[in-house]
Every structure is written in C-alpha cells, then in structure tokens.
C-alpha cells in the first residue's frame, strides 16, 4: 500500500545578479539532516557541498548552481531557510566590545539584501590610450572551494587570488578586438596578469573588493556591559550558520 504524499508549497524569488525569477520550495527533513551534518563537521568544503546540494534540490534542479555567483547562492539559501523554518533567525554572537561575552540576537531574513557599491564595475580598462582591458565574471562555488580563505570576505592569500582571478576572466579586449579567455591557456592568462603594472592590478583588485555581497548589519547588546555594538554578517560561513535550523 502506497502512503500519501505530503504537498510542499512553492515560492518565487528574483536572482540578484540578473533580475530573473525562479521558483523554489522549503527544505525537507532530508535536507535539514544535511545541514546538521555539515555544521557539525565544521569543514568548509562540506558546508559548500551541502549548500550546493540543498539549493539544487530546492530549486527543482532548474539552475546550474555551480555557475551562479556566490552572492546569488547565499541569497537563495536564505530565502529557502526563511520559508522552511522562520523568517526570523535567532542566534548567539560574540559581543565586539569585550570579545568574550555571547549575546542573543535575531535577524529578519526577509530584509537581508545583496549590497552593491556605486563604483563597482566588471569592465576594467588597463590602458586607456589603447583601450586595453579585462571583463571579469563573478566568483562561483567552484572558486570558493579551491581558495585558502573566504573570498566573500576578502580574506584570501595572494596565490589563491591569482587562481580565482584567472578563472574569473571572461575576455580581454583591445580596441574592437576581443580575446575570449576560453580560447587562451591558463599559462597565457597568468602571464598576462603577471605582466601588468601594480596600478593596473589595483584596478582589478577593486573588482573583488567591491563586488556584490550578501550583508546585514545588526545591533548587539552586551548583557554584562550594556554596550550596544554593530556586527556585520557577511560571507558563506556566516549565512550558512544563520540559515541552519539550529538557529531557530
């Protein structure tokens, strides 16, 4: 005898990167289990894998999740959590004023947004006279998985930054001529980057420093000192833990 199936509601959201609407559902017990296991492991790679698997499942496998910008993934994940558990996530965080005391606080997940700075651009002109420059793509989960550090918080070593940068090159241009990165070798792309001036490289670094990111500022009151401090949540690790059912 077959058992009855439980109906799961479907919702809609807009991807921050391209203003595209997608459908999603809340996560189920089997996905909640994946969250617990990944959090208990404390392993970033397991968290990233869990993040990818859950977003894939809850968007009905209609997205190429591994190719989406990281801030899209974070945003989708929070919306899934909001509809699965509660729109308000309650959790404990360390108070900045003493660095040791934990305080209870909460975040309205529906109000967390992707922030973009006014001067951000993915087209970097290296030489204005020659109209020579680079067009970059946003880092994806694949990039996050290979670096030492957290590219969503600008905490990566120089070697990893070069690896991510080369992988994020969409094309190089000079005047009307376009040189797609897919048609060049990694060696050639690396050589191109390494031969840039420090000033030109700083323009490229600015792309990563100012790229869109999911971020939320919250006020935390230290229960011992009564001092109110501002804490900024950002990056995959912060929002993975925030989106966990453990924080309900």
matplotlib code that plots the C-alpha trace (Angstrom):
import matplotlib.pyplot as plt

x = [0.0, 1.5, 1.5, 0.0, 2.4, 2.9, 2.3, 5.1, 4.4, 6.3, 7.6, 9.2, 12.3, 14.4, 18.0, 20.1, 22.6, 20.3, 16.8, 15.5, 12.6, 13.0, 10.8, 11.8, 10.4, 11.3, 13.9, 12.6, 13.8, 16.3, 17.9, 17.7, 19.8, 22.4, 22.6, 23.2, 25.9, 27.7, 27.6, 28.8, 31.7, 33.0, 34.5, 34.2, 34.2, 31.3, 29.4, 29.9, 28.8, 25.7, 24.9, 25.1, 23.1, 20.3, 19.9, 19.9, 17.2, 15.0, 15.1, 14.0, 17.4, 16.5, 19.7, 23.3, 24.2, 27.9, 27.9, 26.0, 27.8, 28.3, 26.0, 23.2, 23.7, 23.7, 20.5, 18.6, 19.8, 18.4, 15.1, 14.8, 15.6, 13.1, 10.2, 11.4, 11.8, 11.1, 11.7, 13.3, 16.6, 17.6, 21.2, 24.1, 27.1, 30.2, 29.9, 32.6, 33.3, 34.9, 35.3, 34.2, 30.6, 27.8, 24.6, 21.3, 20.1, 18.0, 17.8, 14.8, 16.0, 13.5, 15.4, 18.8, 19.8, 22.7, 24.7, 26.4, 28.8, 28.2, 31.7, 31.6, 32.2, 33.4, 35.0, 38.5, 40.4, 44.1, 45.4, 43.0, 45.1, 45.0, 41.5, 43.1, 41.3, 39.6, 36.0, 35.6, 33.0, 31.9, 33.4, 31.3, 31.2, 34.0, 36.3, 35.3, 36.2, 39.7, 40.9, 42.6, 40.4, 37.0, 36.6, 33.3, 35.1, 38.3, 40.3, 42.4, 46.1, 47.8, 48.3, 44.6, 43.7, 45.6, 43.9, 40.5, 41.3, 42.4, 39.3, 37.1, 38.4, 35.7, 37.7, 40.5, 39.9, 42.0, 40.0, 37.4, 39.3, 38.0, 40.2, 37.9, 39.5, 38.2, 40.4, 43.6, 45.6, 45.8, 49.6, 49.0, 46.3, 48.6, 51.5, 49.2, 48.2, 51.7, 53.0, 50.5, 51.7, 50.8, 48.5, 46.6, 46.4, 44.9, 42.1, 41.4, 41.6, 39.0, 36.5, 36.8, 36.8, 33.6, 31.7, 28.1, 27.8, 25.0, 25.5, 23.5, 24.4, 22.8, 23.0, 24.2, 23.8, 26.4, 24.4, 27.3, 28.3, 25.0, 27.1, 25.5, 27.7, 27.2, 28.1, 28.2, 27.2, 28.7, 30.1, 29.1, 30.1, 28.1, 25.0, 25.3, 25.2, 22.5, 20.3, 20.7, 17.6, 19.9, 19.3, 15.6]
y = [0.0, 3.3, 6.1, 9.6, 12.2, 15.5, 18.6, 21.2, 24.8, 26.6, 30.2, 32.7, 34.9, 37.1, 36.4, 39.5, 39.0, 39.1, 40.1, 36.6, 35.0, 31.4, 29.0, 27.3, 25.2, 24.9, 22.3, 19.0, 16.7, 15.0, 18.4, 19.5, 16.5, 17.5, 21.0, 19.4, 17.1, 19.9, 22.2, 19.6, 18.8, 22.4, 21.7, 24.5, 22.1, 20.0, 23.3, 24.3, 20.9, 20.9, 24.4, 23.4, 20.2, 21.9, 24.8, 22.4, 20.3, 23.2, 24.9, 21.7, 21.2, 24.0, 26.0, 25.4, 26.2, 25.7, 28.5, 31.1, 34.0, 33.2, 36.1, 34.5, 31.2, 32.9, 34.9, 31.8, 29.8, 32.4, 32.6, 28.8, 28.9, 31.7, 29.7, 26.4, 27.4, 31.0, 34.4, 35.4, 33.7, 33.8, 33.1, 34.0, 36.1, 37.4, 41.0, 43.1, 45.3, 42.6, 39.8, 37.0, 37.5, 36.0, 37.8, 36.6, 38.5, 37.9, 38.7, 39.2, 37.1, 38.8, 42.1, 40.7, 42.0, 42.0, 45.2, 46.7, 49.7, 52.6, 52.4, 48.7, 47.5, 44.3, 46.1, 47.2, 49.4, 48.9, 51.2, 54.0, 55.0, 51.5, 50.8, 47.6, 45.9, 42.9, 41.9, 39.7, 37.2, 36.8, 34.0, 30.9, 28.0, 26.3, 29.2, 29.2, 25.6, 26.0, 29.0, 29.3, 31.7, 33.3, 35.2, 36.6, 38.5, 39.4, 37.1, 35.1, 34.6, 36.1, 32.7, 31.9, 35.4, 34.8, 31.4, 33.0, 36.0, 33.9, 31.7, 34.8, 36.4, 36.4, 38.1, 40.5, 43.4, 45.9, 48.4, 46.4, 43.1, 40.5, 37.7, 35.2, 33.6, 30.2, 30.4, 31.0, 28.7, 29.2, 29.8, 32.7, 34.3, 34.1, 35.6, 38.5, 39.2, 39.0, 41.5, 44.2, 47.2, 47.5, 50.3, 48.2, 45.3, 47.5, 48.3, 44.5, 44.0, 46.7, 44.5, 41.8, 44.4, 46.0, 43.1, 42.5, 40.6, 39.5, 41.6, 42.6, 44.9, 44.0, 45.6, 43.5, 44.5, 43.0, 41.6, 42.4, 45.9, 47.0, 48.4, 48.3, 47.3, 46.8, 43.4, 42.8, 39.4, 38.5, 35.6, 32.0, 30.8, 33.5, 32.9, 29.1, 29.0, 31.7, 29.7, 26.5, 25.1, 25.1, 28.9, 28.6]
z = [0.0, -1.0, 1.6, 0.9, -0.3, 1.6, -0.5, -0.4, -1.2, -4.0, -3.8, -6.2, -5.8, -8.1, -8.6, -7.6, -10.5, -13.4, -12.3, -13.2, -11.4, -10.2, -8.2, -5.0, -2.2, 1.5, 2.5, 3.9, 6.7, 4.5, 3.6, 7.2, 8.1, 5.5, 7.2, 10.7, 9.4, 7.6, 10.5, 13.0, 10.7, 10.8, 7.4, 4.8, 1.9, 3.4, 4.0, 0.4, -0.9, 1.4, 0.2, -3.4, -2.9, -1.0, -3.4, -6.3, -4.7, -3.5, -6.9, -8.6, -10.3, -12.7, -12.0, -12.8, -9.2, -9.6, -12.2, -10.2, -8.4, -4.8, -3.7, -5.7, -3.8, -0.4, -1.2, -2.5, 0.5, 3.0, 1.2, 1.4, 5.1, 5.7, 4.2, 5.7, 9.4, 10.2, 8.7, 12.0, 12.8, 16.5, 17.4, 19.7, 18.7, 20.5, 21.7, 20.0, 23.0, 25.1, 22.6, 25.0, 26.0, 24.0, 23.4, 22.0, 18.9, 15.8, 12.1, 9.9, 6.9, 4.5, 5.0, 4.2, 0.7, -1.7, -1.5, -4.5, -4.3, -6.8, -8.3, -8.9, -12.5, -14.1, -17.0, -16.1, -18.5, -18.1, -20.8, -21.9, -24.9, -26.4, -24.9, -23.4, -20.6, -19.0, -18.4, -15.3, -14.2, -10.6, -8.4, -8.1, -5.6, -7.6, -6.8, -3.2, -2.9, -4.2, -2.3, 1.1, 2.9, 2.3, -1.0, 0.2, 3.0, 1.1, 3.2, 0.7, 0.2, -2.9, -4.6, -4.3, -5.5, -8.7, -9.2, -8.7, -10.9, -13.9, -13.6, -13.5, -16.7, -19.3, -22.0, -22.7, -25.2, -27.1, -29.1, -31.0, -30.7, -28.3, -26.8, -25.0, -22.0, -23.1, -26.2, -24.1, -21.9, -18.1, -18.6, -21.1, -18.9, -15.9, -17.8, -19.0, -15.4, -14.0, -16.6, -15.5, -13.6, -9.9, -10.7, -13.3, -10.9, -8.2, -10.6, -10.9, -7.2, -6.7, -8.7, -5.9, -3.1, -4.3, -5.8, -4.7, -1.4, 0.9, 4.0, 7.1, 10.0, 13.4, 16.8, 19.7, 23.4, 25.7, 28.7, 31.1, 30.0, 28.3, 25.5, 22.1, 19.2, 15.5, 14.0, 10.2, 8.9, 5.5, 3.6, 3.2, 6.6, 8.5, 6.4, 6.3, 10.1, 10.2, 7.8, 9.8, 11.6, 14.7, 14.9, 15.1]

ax = plt.figure().add_subplot(projection="3d")
ax.plot(x, y, z, "-o")
ax.set_aspect("equal")
plt.show()
